[in-house]
Amino acid sequence: MTDGVERPQHRQDEVGNLVLTLSCPDRPGIVAAVSQRLFEHRANIEESQQFSDHRTGRYFMRVRFATPPDGLDLDGWREQVAAVAAEFDMTWELRPAATAYRVLVMVSRFGHVLNDLLFRWKSGQVNADIVGIVSNHPDLEPMARSYGIPFHHIPVTRETKTEAEAQLREVVAAHDVELIALARYMQVLSDDLCRDLGGRVINIHHSFLPSFKGARPYHQAYARGVKVIGATAHYVTADLDEGPIIEQDIHRVDHRMDAEDLVAAGEEVESRVFARAVTWHCESRIILNVDRTVVFS
């Protein structure tokens, strides 16, 4: 890296391991065409998962394969995939399995989700290169500094929202960001930004959707005597909190728990749901399916 930041050492796959993800209109011959093309160039398929969605009539596939050291380079493999993709009208991506996704994290004042993600990243559990942290408040700069990550304070008000998003776009472009992770970032992104970054922004919501809206959601839940609380990770769209859901989980609640117990339990479930979503994205396990997602295990 050229920014002087020490990065964690992630597990490296053998040279030549690639991951192909694709979706296309469902029809016979897709698996055969992909497998045959890989076989012709001496690739060895190590993982393969498929899904046919009868609701949308689309087919989804994730293949991880090892290539021979004396075979095609990455551009060559992309040319081979492109030839198959043209025949089947595929939307696809091919990338080295060990190449970390360049991730920008955004946060406001709640640090539990950020701290959990940074610990997993530092431990090598997330195939990511966290290139920076953006916040509309300065509160969590010490946490960013402790992990050696650049911190960008971009205040946001109703009057400065346009200028703030322009600064955010500059950070995204400067760091070649592939994924933005909203770790309890308490500002609504503009419709234009959501469209421009479609499928590249993950948000964590503090309950199932739809849910208790507005301020103090856990206190609302406590007042209603709920028996479970949960969290939802989803891709961000221009429709607030309506984007394709990636992951959800719950924590059981009983009569002995007060509002603060719910807050603590909620923070824990938010952290693990968000970490799963970011981890799966960074392993190329998620494919958008119109208003839903296909998540390969």
Disulfide bonds with the S-S distance in Angstrom:
none
